[in-house]
Amino acid sequence: MDVADIPGVPEWLPDYLREDGIEQLYPPQTEAVERGVTEGENLVAAVPTASGKTLIAALAMLASVKRGGKALYIVPLRALASEKEDEFAEFEAYGLDVGVSTGNYESDGGWLADKDIVVATSEKVDSLVRNDAPWLDDLSCVVADEVHLVDDDERGPTLEVTLAKLRSLNPHLQLVALSATIGNADELAEWLDAALVDTDWRPIELRKGVHYGDAAHLEDGNQQPVPVRSNEDQPAAIVRDTLADDGSTLVFVNSRRNAEAAARRLATTTDEFLTGEEEDRLADIADRIRDVSDTDTSEDLAEAVERGAAFHHAGLTRQHRTLVEEAFRDRLLKVVSATPTLAAGVNTPSRRVVVRDWRRYDGSVGGMQPLSVLEVHQMMGRAGRPGRDPYGEAFLLAKSHDELDELFERYVWAEPEPVRSKLAAEPALRTHILATVSSGFARSREGLLEFLEGTLYAEQTTARDRLETVTDEVIDYLEMNDFLERDGETLEATGIGHTVSRLYLDPMSAAEILDGLRDAQHPTALGLYHLVSRTPDMYELYLRSGDEEEYTMAAYERESELLGRAPSEFEERFEDWLSALKTAKLLEDWASETDEERLTDRYDVGPGDIRGKVDTAQWLLGAAESLSSERNLGVGNAVREARMRVEHGVRSELVDLAGVRSVGRKRARRLYAAGIETRAQLREADKSVVLAALRGRQKTAETVLENAGHPEPSMSTVEAADLSDQPGSGANGTTAADRATTTETEDTDTEDQSSLGDF
C-alpha cells in the first residue's frame, strides 16, 4: 500500500514517512490498515521483530488523535518508554504533544491530561487507574506493546488486569496489541475482540541455525563455513567472521558473570577491527561509563568498551545500559554479550545473534532449565536491521552431533509456546482484587468474579471453580488484615485498604510493615531497612556460602533493633529473615556513606543492584510513612529520616544538605567538612569556602548555590579559600580535612550527585 493511500491519518503523515524513506507499507502494515487499524478497530499484530509493529501503533494513535481522541502507549520497561518517547517526539513538530510517565505511583499524572500521546509502563498505568486519573476517561486508543508478556509471572498479571480495567472504563476504546510471533495469537485476539494479523514476514531474511564444528548449519539444510581457530571458542569465531563482513554481533549468555567474562574474551577479537576514529569515540564513551560509578563493574565495562566490546545485564546502572545500547546501535561497539533482558523489546539489532547458553538456573527447581522457544526466538529476532544489514543470522551453539540435532528440534524448527495467563496466582490476585474493589470496579464477590471474566485467564480456563476458590481465599485474607470490609454481599475497601491500593503496595507488604511498626518505640534505620526488605515488594539479596553464619551472628547482635517477631533458626522463614538482614545491611552501609566500590565488593552486587535496592527502599519507606500516619503509630519522623538517608546515601547530619539539588552525598560531605552544615548555611555561605569545598569547580559551585537560593551565586571573581587549617565542626571530632576525604573517591562534574533513584 502506498503511504498516500492510508485512510484516516493526518494529512502531513505521508510526506513525513517519505522523508524517512518509506514509500510503501510493509505487508503486515498493509494488512493492519485493511483490517481497520486507522479507523478505530481493535487489532492484535503478532509479527516478528523489525517488521514494522511500531508504525502500526503510530498509525492507530495518529488516526485516533485526528478524530479528536487521546492515545496511550503501554510498554513493559522504563528503557523502552524512553525509546518510544524519543520516536514519538518527532510528531511534536506537527502540533502533537507527547508525554512519558514511569514513576511516582501515588500520582494521578494530572499533567498528562493535555498530552495527545502518553507513553507509560503497565505498572504506571495500573497506578493511574488506582488513583482515579480523570484523563483516562478521555482515552480513545490504547496500544499494548509486547503483549505476550502477559505470560510473565511478575509483570503479566498487571498488564492483563490493566487492559481489562481500561476496556471496562471505556467500552468503545480501540485496543491495539503488539506481540512477537506466538503459538496462540488467535486466543489473544479473541480475548480483546480484535482482528488478527499473524505473520512470519520480515523485511530482510533471518537465517536460523546451529553452529557446530567449523560450520553454521542452517535451517534450509545448507552449511556455511565459520571455522574456529585453535585460540578461539565458537562465539569468538562467529564474531570474527561477522566483523570481516562489517557486521555486529549479540551474544546471549545465562548469567551476569558469564556476560562480563565473554565481553573480556571477545574484546581480544574486536579490538583489531577498530579504526582510529572508532577508538577515539569509544575512549570517550568509556570515560563517560567510568563517570557513572566508581566500581569494578564500571571499570571492567569501560575497559571492554575501549576495545569494541561490552556486556549488558541488570547489574549495570540505567546510565551504563543506555551508553552501551546507543554505542551498539551506532555500530561503534562490535559485540555485546548480554543476559536475556536485552531481548525484551529494546532496539538493539545486530547482523548476527549467538545464543550461547540455552539453559539457565531456575531457583524454583534448584537447577538448570531450558529456555522457552519464545525466549530464544525473541533473541534470534534481534538479528538484522532493515537499511543496515542485507540479512540477519542467528545461531545456537552445539558441542556434539547429538546436541546439534536436539537444538534444531527444540528451537530452530519449533513453534513458540502459547502464552498463558498468570493471574490466578494468589500474590497477583491479592494485589489486584484489593485495587479492583478500592477503585470501584467491583463492589461484591460476584462483581469481582464478573470483572475477572473479562481477563485472559477467564478466556483460557474452564475451571471457574479454581478462580472462585482463590478469589475467596484472597477476600478472606484482605478482610482479616482490615483492608476490606464485608457487609452481606457488599465489599468495600477500608481507609487503610484505599491507602495501600493508592500506594501501589502488595497488601502482604502493607501487613508486614504495619505489624512491624505497631510496637516500634524508637526504630533505628537498620530496623526499618530490615522491615521493608522482608516484604514481597523487595527482592532480597541471596545468601552466599558463609553468609548464613555471618548474618545469624548479626541477627543476634542487633536483635533489639529488628522489628516484629523474629523466627527461630529452625523455622523455614529464618533464611528469608537473614536475606532481608543482608539487604538491610547493604542499605545501612549505603546510608552511612560507604563507597559504592566497597559495597559492590562486600555484597557481590553490581551498581545497578544497589540503585535498584535504594529505589525500592525509598518507595517502601515512603509508603511506611503514609501507613504510620494513617494509623497514628507515632514513628513517622524516624521513618522519614531513614527514607531520606537512603534516598541520598548519607548519615543523619547530611540529610538537609544532601537534599539540595546537585549536591548529593559526596559534595554534601565536603561542604559539611568545611563548616557548612545546613541548607540555610549554604544559602548564606562564604562563596570562597563553597568553591574550595567543591574543589575549585566554579560552574558546579554556581549551580549548587543557585539551587540553595544564594542571593549572588556567581563565582566570576571568587578565589577558593584555604581550608587546610580550618577546625572541624562535624561528627566524630575529626578535622575538616580528615572528614573531607573520609568517604571520598574521585569526583567529576558529570557524576550524578543527586538521588540515585528515578522511581
Legacy VTK file of the C-alpha trace (Angstrom):
# vtk DataFile Version 3.0
C-alpha trace
ASCII
DATASET POLYDATA
POINTS 759 float
0.000 0.000 0.000
1.304 3.452 -0.928
1.619 5.752 2.086
-0.619 8.271 0.315
-3.479 5.743 0.390
-3.583 5.216 4.185
-7.073 6.245 5.305
-7.904 8.300 8.386
-4.402 9.620 9.204
-3.248 13.279 9.387
-2.518 14.951 6.052
1.136 15.510 6.940
1.886 11.838 7.585
2.603 10.621 4.010
5.263 13.320 3.496
6.699 12.575 6.949
7.013 8.885 6.063
8.564 9.640 2.652
11.192 11.833 4.339
12.022 8.757 6.411
12.410 6.690 3.261
9.043 4.924 3.496
7.078 4.952 0.229
5.179 1.695 0.671
3.878 -0.057 3.777
5.200 -3.480 4.664
2.727 -6.334 4.091
1.825 -6.672 7.840
1.239 -2.913 7.999
-0.930 -3.016 4.890
-2.960 -5.879 6.364
-3.400 -3.920 9.606
-4.746 -0.911 7.680
-7.067 -3.153 5.667
-8.399 -4.548 8.949
-9.295 -1.057 10.141
-6.451 -0.074 12.467
-6.715 3.578 11.333
-10.493 3.529 11.667
-10.792 2.581 15.312
-10.854 -1.215 15.037
-9.168 -3.450 17.630
-6.144 -5.333 16.359
-3.600 -7.892 17.536
-0.426 -7.748 15.450
1.750 -10.832 16.038
4.717 -10.217 13.761
8.497 -10.679 14.048
10.903 -8.073 15.388
11.890 -5.387 12.828
8.743 -5.959 10.771
7.132 -2.599 11.453
4.988 -3.073 14.573
5.713 0.434 15.877
4.404 2.066 12.695
1.173 0.066 13.030
0.824 1.536 16.520
1.654 5.044 15.304
-0.954 4.830 12.537
-3.630 3.827 15.049
-2.686 6.555 17.523
-2.347 9.370 14.981
-5.661 8.478 13.376
-7.290 8.420 16.798
-5.856 11.831 17.732
-7.005 13.230 14.376
-10.543 12.155 15.307
-10.222 14.241 18.481
-9.086 11.444 20.804
-6.147 10.691 23.076
-3.733 7.762 22.799
-1.820 5.717 25.372
1.182 3.541 24.525
1.905 0.896 27.213
5.395 -0.605 27.437
6.837 -3.269 29.770
10.116 -1.496 30.587
11.201 2.032 31.504
14.037 1.885 28.980
11.512 1.123 26.266
9.346 4.048 27.419
12.230 6.467 26.889
12.971 4.945 23.500
9.369 5.279 22.328
9.084 8.815 23.693
12.070 9.792 21.542
10.426 8.222 18.483
7.024 9.832 19.005
8.530 13.216 19.966
9.082 13.765 16.241
5.287 14.218 15.934
5.512 17.353 18.069
6.769 19.256 15.004
3.235 18.739 13.623
1.418 20.111 16.664
1.048 16.978 18.796
2.080 16.857 22.450
3.811 13.703 23.743
4.458 12.813 27.414
6.057 9.899 29.236
5.329 8.712 32.776
7.013 5.776 34.508
7.395 6.680 38.199
5.624 8.142 41.241
2.966 5.521 41.875
0.961 7.860 44.139
0.217 10.398 41.412
-2.794 10.749 39.133
-0.498 12.214 36.462
-2.633 15.313 36.110
0.000 16.980 33.928
-0.656 14.299 31.288
-4.245 15.489 30.758
-3.251 17.811 27.902
-0.996 15.316 26.116
-2.154 13.788 22.830
0.023 10.683 23.213
1.154 9.295 26.574
3.845 6.614 26.947
3.843 4.685 30.233
4.729 1.329 31.764
1.902 -1.065 32.612
2.619 -0.597 36.343
2.293 3.172 35.964
-0.990 2.841 34.073
-2.292 0.484 36.761
-1.382 3.072 39.410
-3.105 5.820 37.411
-6.299 3.743 37.409
-5.991 3.214 41.184
-5.508 6.964 41.703
-8.563 7.809 39.573
-6.675 9.801 36.929
-9.602 11.648 35.290
-7.976 11.880 31.870
-8.122 8.093 31.462
-11.798 8.581 30.570
-10.650 10.575 27.513
-8.595 7.725 26.051
-9.724 6.622 22.615
-6.788 4.381 21.638
-4.528 2.172 23.759
-1.507 0.326 22.368
-0.080 -2.551 24.417
3.479 -3.286 23.300
4.994 -6.741 23.908
1.558 -8.028 24.962
2.835 -11.614 25.012
4.383 -10.664 28.380
1.005 -11.430 29.962
2.758 -14.803 30.247
5.375 -13.309 32.610
4.977 -14.342 36.265
5.896 -10.891 37.581
4.582 -8.351 35.081
1.915 -10.383 33.315
-0.995 -10.059 35.779
-0.620 -6.263 35.983
-0.718 -5.886 32.207
-3.693 -8.237 31.965
-5.765 -6.538 34.684
-4.850 -3.059 33.436
-6.112 -3.824 29.933
-9.313 -5.275 31.402
-9.847 -2.127 33.502
-9.199 0.259 30.629
-11.723 -1.591 28.497
-14.186 -1.506 31.376
-13.679 2.266 31.786
-14.344 2.877 28.100
-16.202 0.129 26.209
-15.571 1.964 22.898
-11.803 2.075 23.399
-9.659 0.968 20.467
-7.065 -1.550 21.609
-4.005 -2.392 19.523
-1.832 -5.198 20.929
1.658 -5.784 19.541
3.330 -9.130 20.040
6.109 -11.358 18.916
5.046 -14.392 16.932
3.423 -16.702 19.494
1.617 -20.024 19.464
-1.867 -18.695 20.310
-2.211 -15.198 18.885
-5.789 -16.131 17.969
-6.628 -16.517 21.695
-5.291 -13.043 22.448
-7.316 -11.627 19.572
-10.457 -13.373 20.816
-9.866 -12.065 24.357
-9.529 -8.497 23.086
-12.330 -8.755 20.475
-9.741 -7.865 17.887
-8.843 -8.614 14.301
-5.613 -10.574 13.933
-2.519 -10.004 11.811
-0.353 -13.072 12.374
2.638 -13.473 10.071
6.276 -14.565 9.910
7.080 -11.947 7.252
10.265 -9.919 7.757
11.679 -7.098 5.611
15.024 -8.879 5.434
15.756 -12.575 5.634
16.511 -14.171 9.001
18.554 -17.348 8.675
18.440 -19.510 11.775
20.643 -22.430 12.576
23.200 -24.093 14.848
26.976 -23.686 14.780
28.792 -26.987 15.165
32.380 -27.858 14.302
33.608 -25.339 11.748
30.284 -24.501 10.135
26.900 -22.922 10.698
24.212 -25.478 9.871
21.189 -23.559 8.563
17.509 -24.477 8.778
17.252 -24.843 4.983
19.841 -27.643 5.066
22.773 -25.569 3.808
26.071 -25.179 5.633
28.121 -22.010 5.914
31.822 -22.253 6.806
32.687 -20.446 10.064
35.958 -22.100 11.145
37.119 -21.960 14.755
40.833 -21.243 15.189
42.903 -23.020 17.810
42.942 -19.969 20.114
39.190 -19.280 19.799
35.878 -20.505 21.118
32.756 -20.613 18.952
31.439 -17.105 19.824
34.832 -15.543 19.014
34.949 -17.329 15.657
31.466 -16.092 14.771
32.271 -12.529 15.887
35.464 -12.513 13.826
33.634 -13.881 10.777
30.894 -11.267 11.196
33.360 -8.390 11.547
35.079 -9.479 8.338
31.774 -8.574 6.629
31.446 -5.319 8.651
28.677 -6.665 10.873
27.984 -6.650 14.614
27.062 -9.498 16.950
24.878 -10.002 20.012
25.869 -12.943 22.221
23.270 -14.135 24.737
24.529 -15.925 27.859
22.804 -17.129 31.019
24.359 -15.068 33.830
25.912 -11.719 34.601
29.339 -13.180 35.284
29.261 -15.064 32.011
28.308 -11.839 30.208
31.259 -9.986 31.741
33.697 -12.831 31.078
32.506 -13.191 27.479
32.988 -9.463 26.850
36.557 -9.631 28.146
37.345 -12.565 25.873
35.613 -11.120 22.815
37.405 -7.775 23.220
40.582 -9.542 22.074
38.774 -10.266 18.799
37.100 -6.899 18.248
40.000 -4.555 19.033
41.923 -5.423 15.863
38.943 -4.357 13.720
38.648 -0.811 15.136
39.601 2.294 13.149
41.441 5.157 14.806
38.296 7.287 14.816
36.308 4.475 16.429
38.971 4.048 19.104
38.745 7.757 19.951
34.949 7.707 20.165
34.947 4.532 22.238
37.527 6.034 24.603
35.151 8.955 25.176
32.255 6.568 25.883
34.477 4.591 28.264
35.242 7.793 30.187
31.521 8.506 30.475
30.985 4.967 31.776
33.644 5.496 34.457
31.908 8.735 35.468
28.689 6.851 36.250
30.074 4.949 39.237
33.380 4.188 40.969
33.120 0.411 40.882
34.979 -2.551 39.428
31.938 -3.289 37.263
32.083 0.202 35.775
35.832 -0.094 35.168
35.512 -3.579 33.624
32.799 -2.300 31.295
34.860 0.739 30.308
37.922 -1.398 29.551
35.881 -3.698 27.300
34.223 -0.754 25.546
37.605 0.789 24.722
38.301 -2.368 22.720
34.948 -2.505 20.923
33.097 -4.970 23.182
30.630 -4.622 26.072
28.386 -6.540 28.424
24.770 -5.748 29.319
22.807 -7.012 32.315
20.563 -5.852 35.143
23.512 -5.255 37.482
24.511 -2.225 35.413
23.053 1.181 36.122
20.480 2.680 33.798
23.139 5.110 32.504
25.551 2.234 31.813
22.950 0.325 29.830
21.917 3.393 27.832
25.512 4.160 26.844
26.061 0.560 25.719
22.793 0.422 23.758
23.469 3.699 21.943
27.045 2.754 21.037
25.884 -0.636 19.772
23.108 0.897 17.661
25.732 3.220 16.169
27.863 0.120 15.431
30.777 1.568 17.395
30.587 -1.477 19.645
31.135 -4.594 17.578
29.811 -7.140 20.060
27.671 -7.109 23.193
27.363 -10.132 25.468
24.063 -9.951 27.312
21.661 -11.751 29.565
18.186 -12.326 28.056
16.884 -8.991 29.452
18.228 -7.286 26.318
15.869 -9.338 24.128
12.803 -7.742 25.763
11.953 -5.029 23.290
14.883 -2.588 23.487
16.027 -1.609 19.991
19.445 -3.266 19.680
19.596 -5.094 16.337
22.765 -6.711 15.001
23.909 -8.625 11.923
24.212 -11.838 13.879
22.860 -13.212 17.149
24.548 -16.029 19.040
22.523 -17.861 21.686
25.468 -19.341 23.543
23.563 -20.618 26.587
20.146 -22.182 26.101
19.805 -23.272 29.730
19.700 -21.046 32.806
19.434 -21.547 36.533
15.878 -21.779 37.871
15.669 -21.403 41.637
12.196 -22.945 41.739
13.586 -26.300 40.632
17.114 -25.864 42.000
18.897 -26.445 38.719
19.423 -25.534 35.073
16.348 -25.431 32.851
15.980 -24.931 29.077
14.832 -21.532 27.837
11.432 -21.373 26.199
11.137 -21.369 22.410
9.546 -17.907 22.606
12.545 -16.505 24.511
15.059 -17.986 22.084
13.088 -16.741 19.068
12.932 -13.282 20.683
16.732 -13.311 20.948
17.131 -14.537 17.395
14.759 -11.847 16.180
17.355 -9.201 17.118
19.369 -10.247 14.036
19.170 -7.971 11.017
18.279 -4.287 10.757
16.451 -3.036 7.637
18.541 -0.445 5.822
21.754 -1.539 7.534
22.038 -5.309 7.112
21.492 -7.330 3.930
20.341 -10.249 6.086
20.242 -11.437 9.680
21.611 -14.693 11.054
21.059 -16.333 14.430
22.877 -19.386 15.746
22.708 -21.640 18.743
25.930 -23.488 19.620
26.369 -27.257 19.722
29.255 -29.254 21.149
28.228 -32.611 19.681
26.249 -34.011 16.776
23.511 -35.169 19.134
23.228 -31.649 20.558
23.094 -30.263 17.014
20.049 -32.439 16.292
18.486 -31.587 19.668
18.784 -27.821 19.142
17.170 -27.992 15.721
14.258 -29.971 17.148
13.941 -27.961 20.362
14.330 -24.432 18.960
15.093 -23.872 15.264
12.188 -25.862 13.839
9.877 -25.438 16.847
6.876 -23.118 17.111
6.770 -20.676 20.054
4.707 -21.809 23.014
1.231 -20.366 23.623
1.163 -17.585 26.208
-0.790 -18.385 29.361
-2.293 -16.034 31.921
-0.565 -15.970 35.318
-3.390 -14.090 37.045
-4.704 -16.978 39.164
-1.616 -16.981 41.400
-2.541 -15.715 44.867
0.121 -12.940 45.103
-1.166 -11.378 41.876
-4.825 -11.626 42.850
-4.106 -10.296 46.340
-2.923 -7.005 44.874
-5.405 -6.695 42.050
-8.533 -7.723 43.956
-7.909 -5.006 46.550
-7.273 -2.451 43.797
-10.373 -3.565 41.885
-12.601 -3.065 44.922
-10.837 0.104 46.069
-11.180 1.798 42.677
-14.833 0.834 42.369
-14.629 -1.682 39.537
-16.337 -4.264 41.731
-18.318 -3.959 44.977
-19.171 -7.597 45.715
-17.804 -11.095 45.335
-19.991 -11.615 42.274
-18.886 -8.262 40.895
-15.269 -9.319 41.309
-15.849 -12.589 39.518
-17.730 -10.764 36.784
-14.825 -8.337 36.342
-12.344 -11.222 36.278
-14.414 -12.792 33.490
-13.003 -10.033 31.278
-9.426 -11.254 31.757
-7.324 -13.567 29.614
-7.351 -16.085 32.453
-11.113 -16.445 32.152
-10.732 -16.749 28.392
-8.241 -19.587 28.745
-9.771 -21.678 31.504
-12.969 -23.575 32.007
-12.119 -24.140 35.681
-14.202 -21.281 37.070
-14.191 -23.026 40.462
-10.386 -22.549 40.662
-10.772 -18.790 40.170
-13.606 -18.660 42.690
-11.583 -20.576 45.294
-8.531 -18.340 45.005
-10.725 -15.222 44.975
-12.450 -16.324 48.202
-9.096 -17.015 49.868
-7.833 -13.566 48.900
-11.006 -11.829 50.114
-10.645 -13.627 53.455
-7.001 -12.533 53.731
-7.802 -8.902 52.894
-10.693 -8.847 55.379
-8.594 -10.427 58.127
-5.928 -7.725 57.687
-8.514 -4.926 57.732
-8.046 -3.931 54.072
-11.593 -4.953 53.075
-14.934 -4.912 54.890
-17.876 -7.195 54.118
-21.475 -6.149 54.670
-23.595 -9.003 53.439
-22.729 -9.302 49.761
-21.100 -5.861 49.618
-17.314 -5.448 49.629
-15.718 -2.124 50.458
-12.101 -1.072 50.925
-11.302 0.315 54.367
-9.413 3.582 54.778
-6.153 1.700 55.136
-7.151 -0.515 52.183
-7.581 2.566 49.984
-4.194 3.827 51.139
-2.486 0.505 50.381
-4.004 0.424 46.898
-3.076 4.050 46.196
0.494 3.433 47.375
0.735 0.529 44.895
1.749 -1.877 47.639
1.258 -5.601 47.788
-1.240 -5.948 50.678
1.085 -8.508 52.261
3.860 -5.866 52.249
1.496 -3.418 53.941
0.525 -6.003 56.559
4.195 -6.749 57.277
5.041 -3.045 57.610
2.071 -2.286 59.853
2.846 -5.274 62.066
6.483 -4.199 62.406
5.686 -0.546 63.151
2.845 -1.246 65.578
5.050 -1.947 68.605
8.090 0.063 67.498
9.110 2.649 70.099
12.292 4.169 68.675
13.013 2.326 65.418
16.557 2.547 64.056
17.453 2.908 60.409
18.611 -0.729 60.260
15.373 -1.936 61.818
13.331 -0.016 59.249
15.512 -1.158 56.350
15.114 -4.749 57.524
11.365 -4.325 57.834
10.877 -3.157 54.232
13.475 -5.637 52.969
11.411 -8.612 54.098
8.263 -7.519 52.227
7.237 -9.223 48.971
7.865 -5.937 47.130
11.634 -6.059 47.825
13.871 -8.542 46.043
16.216 -9.696 48.799
19.904 -10.367 48.283
20.844 -14.019 48.101
22.810 -15.631 50.894
26.168 -16.785 49.580
28.303 -19.536 51.040
29.314 -18.439 54.532
26.664 -15.704 54.728
24.289 -17.691 56.916
26.730 -17.829 59.818
27.699 -14.147 59.434
24.133 -12.839 59.336
22.890 -15.201 62.032
25.508 -13.616 64.293
24.437 -10.158 63.148
20.780 -11.019 63.819
21.592 -11.877 67.438
23.902 -8.891 67.925
21.294 -6.426 66.668
18.183 -8.346 67.666
16.792 -5.391 69.655
16.694 -3.244 66.506
14.776 -5.715 64.330
11.029 -5.094 64.229
8.383 -7.771 64.582
8.680 -11.334 65.832
11.951 -12.955 64.845
11.702 -16.584 63.689
13.806 -19.249 65.335
16.717 -20.796 63.464
14.600 -23.907 62.944
11.720 -22.159 61.178
11.558 -22.254 57.398
11.367 -18.469 57.117
14.617 -17.908 59.054
16.650 -17.915 55.835
14.398 -15.195 54.377
14.861 -13.220 57.612
18.640 -13.391 57.119
18.395 -12.490 53.411
16.379 -9.431 54.406
19.017 -8.583 57.006
21.757 -8.771 54.372
19.711 -6.438 52.171
19.149 -4.093 55.120
22.867 -4.060 55.900
23.560 -3.028 52.300
21.089 -0.155 52.686
22.557 0.797 56.066
26.073 0.862 54.609
24.863 2.962 51.672
23.174 5.396 54.082
26.426 5.534 56.094
28.275 6.888 53.032
30.220 3.716 52.282
31.823 3.923 48.844
29.977 2.198 46.043
33.051 0.170 45.110
33.259 -1.284 48.618
29.550 -2.091 48.539
29.727 -3.943 45.225
32.649 -5.992 46.534
31.206 -6.613 50.013
27.784 -7.738 48.798
28.756 -9.187 45.406
26.327 -6.937 43.527
26.510 -4.530 40.611
25.988 -0.772 40.837
22.590 -1.246 39.204
21.586 -3.610 42.020
22.496 -1.012 44.641
20.438 1.619 42.899
17.545 -0.750 42.451
17.537 -1.562 46.168
17.799 2.144 47.025
14.867 2.986 44.748
12.692 0.255 46.203
13.596 1.054 49.824
12.872 4.723 49.240
9.427 3.869 47.828
8.591 1.366 50.579
9.711 3.703 53.360
7.585 6.449 51.821
4.668 4.027 51.942
5.558 3.175 55.565
5.361 6.891 56.390
1.847 7.055 54.961
0.736 3.908 56.763
2.205 5.168 60.046
0.328 8.430 59.674
-2.919 6.654 58.748
-2.730 4.527 61.912
-1.223 7.225 64.187
1.693 4.980 65.099
3.922 7.883 66.097
7.056 6.774 64.244
6.723 8.956 61.166
9.787 11.088 61.924
12.065 8.079 62.305
10.740 6.535 59.099
11.134 9.837 57.246
14.752 10.213 58.315
15.564 6.629 57.329
13.934 7.251 53.955
15.858 10.468 53.328
19.128 8.895 54.422
18.739 6.020 51.982
17.499 8.359 49.249
20.674 10.461 49.412
23.061 7.825 50.782
24.146 9.924 53.770
24.395 9.929 57.556
21.801 11.845 59.542
23.762 15.087 59.763
23.871 15.445 55.959
20.186 14.868 55.189
19.293 18.560 54.922
22.352 19.500 52.880
22.192 16.499 50.519
18.612 17.399 49.672
19.788 20.479 47.753
19.652 19.628 44.056
23.089 18.927 42.532
24.699 18.390 45.953
24.306 14.700 46.796
26.344 12.575 49.177
29.945 13.392 48.252
29.614 17.137 47.824
27.467 17.329 50.967
30.235 15.675 52.987
32.823 18.147 51.652
30.614 21.129 52.390
29.910 19.816 55.888
33.615 19.317 56.482
34.131 22.959 55.509
31.685 24.052 58.213
28.557 24.410 56.040
26.116 22.046 57.731
22.625 23.015 56.545
20.755 24.263 53.525
20.256 27.611 55.321
24.004 27.966 55.944
24.708 27.110 52.296
22.276 29.815 51.219
24.334 32.416 53.101
27.775 30.812 52.846
31.084 32.473 52.054
31.449 31.688 48.357
35.211 31.193 48.615
34.633 28.414 51.160
31.994 26.777 48.928
34.333 26.946 45.950
37.156 25.366 47.936
34.886 22.607 49.278
33.791 21.818 45.726
37.403 21.522 44.578
37.544 24.812 42.703
34.861 23.898 40.179
33.219 27.254 39.509
30.313 26.003 37.404
29.437 23.329 39.944
29.631 25.829 42.821
27.380 28.306 40.988
24.795 25.610 40.289
24.805 24.428 43.912
24.446 27.963 45.284
21.691 28.797 42.826
19.756 25.664 43.821
20.231 26.544 47.503
18.782 30.015 46.923
22.008 32.011 47.426
21.332 35.679 46.550
24.529 36.006 44.471
25.680 32.604 43.138
28.169 33.926 40.555
31.758 32.766 41.052
33.316 35.007 38.398
35.586 36.932 40.811
35.845 34.358 43.621
39.023 32.544 44.616
38.913 29.329 46.629
39.653 29.665 50.319
42.427 27.683 52.008
40.647 25.052 54.142
43.723 23.172 55.312
43.777 24.808 58.758
40.023 25.075 59.254
38.840 23.467 62.525
36.328 20.687 62.171
32.759 21.192 63.218
31.266 17.902 62.115
30.839 14.455 63.580
33.314 12.310 65.494
35.696 15.161 66.338
37.671 14.800 63.104
39.176 17.785 61.342
37.596 19.279 58.247
40.385 17.937 56.067
40.050 14.450 57.553
36.324 14.328 57.017
36.531 15.734 53.513
38.344 12.557 52.477
36.621 10.011 54.730
34.225 8.735 52.094
35.863 10.099 49.001
36.677 8.543 45.726
37.285 10.563 42.575
34.674 13.247 41.877
33.722 14.609 38.487
31.338 17.268 37.290
29.452 14.683 35.279
28.814 12.485 38.299
25.181 12.156 39.328
25.290 13.956 42.648
21.588 13.876 43.308
19.350 10.997 44.300
20.245 7.780 42.543
16.612 6.795 42.178
14.131 7.632 39.432
11.363 5.585 40.987
LINES 1 760
759 0 1 2 3 4 5 6 7 8 9 10 11 12 13 14 15 16 17 18 19 20 21 22 23 24 25 26 27 28 29 30 31 32 33 34 35 36 37 38 39 40 41 42 43 44 45 46 47 48 49 50 51 52 53 54 55 56 57 58 59 60 61 62 63 64 65 66 67 68 69 70 71 72 73 74 75 76 77 78 79 80 81 82 83 84 85 86 87 88 89 90 91 92 93 94 95 96 97 98 99 100 101 102 103 104 105 106 107 108 109 110 111 112 113 114 115 116 117 118 119 120 121 122 123 124 125 126 127 128 129 130 131 132 133 134 135 136 137 138 139 140 141 142 143 144 145 146 147 148 149 150 151 152 153 154 155 156 157 158 159 160 161 162 163 164 165 166 167 168 169 170 171 172 173 174 175 176 177 178 179 180 181 182 183 184 185 186 187 188 189 190 191 192 193 194 195 196 197 198 199 200 201 202 203 204 205 206 207 208 209 210 211 212 213 214 215 216 217 218 219 220 221 222 223 224 225 226 227 228 229 230 231 232 233 234 235 236 237 238 239 240 241 242 243 244 245 246 247 248 249 250 251 252 253 254 255 256 257 258 259 260 261 262 263 264 265 266 267 268 269 270 271 272 273 274 275 276 277 278 279 280 281 282 283 284 285 286 287 288 289 290 291 292 293 294 295 296 297 298 299 300 301 302 303 304 305 306 307 308 309 310 311 312 313 314 315 316 317 318 319 320 321 322 323 324 325 326 327 328 329 330 331 332 333 334 335 336 337 338 339 340 341 342 343 344 345 346 347 348 349 350 351 352 353 354 355 356 357 358 359 360 361 362 363 364 365 366 367 368 369 370 371 372 373 374 375 376 377 378 379 380 381 382 383 384 385 386 387 388 389 390 391 392 393 394 395 396 397 398 399 400 401 402 403 404 405 406 407 408 409 410 411 412 413 414 415 416 417 418 419 420 421 422 423 424 425 426 427 428 429 430 431 432 433 434 435 436 437 438 439 440 441 442 443 444 445 446 447 448 449 450 451 452 453 454 455 456 457 458 459 460 461 462 463 464 465 466 467 468 469 470 471 472 473 474 475 476 477 478 479 480 481 482 483 484 485 486 487 488 489 490 491 492 493 494 495 496 497 498 499 500 501 502 503 504 505 506 507 508 509 510 511 512 513 514 515 516 517 518 519 520 521 522 523 524 525 526 527 528 529 530 531 532 533 534 535 536 537 538 539 540 541 542 543 544 545 546 547 548 549 550 551 552 553 554 555 556 557 558 559 560 561 562 563 564 565 566 567 568 569 570 571 572 573 574 575 576 577 578 579 580 581 582 583 584 585 586 587 588 589 590 591 592 593 594 595 596 597 598 599 600 601 602 603 604 605 606 607 608 609 610 611 612 613 614 615 616 617 618 619 620 621 622 623 624 625 626 627 628 629 630 631 632 633 634 635 636 637 638 639 640 641 642 643 644 645 646 647 648 649 650 651 652 653 654 655 656 657 658 659 660 661 662 663 664 665 666 667 668 669 670 671 672 673 674 675 676 677 678 679 680 681 682 683 684 685 686 687 688 689 690 691 692 693 694 695 696 697 698 699 700 701 702 703 704 705 706 707 708 709 710 711 712 713 714 715 716 717 718 719 720 721 722 723 724 725 726 727 728 729 730 731 732 733 734 735 736 737 738 739 740 741 742 743 744 745 746 747 748 749 750 751 752 753 754 755 756 757 758
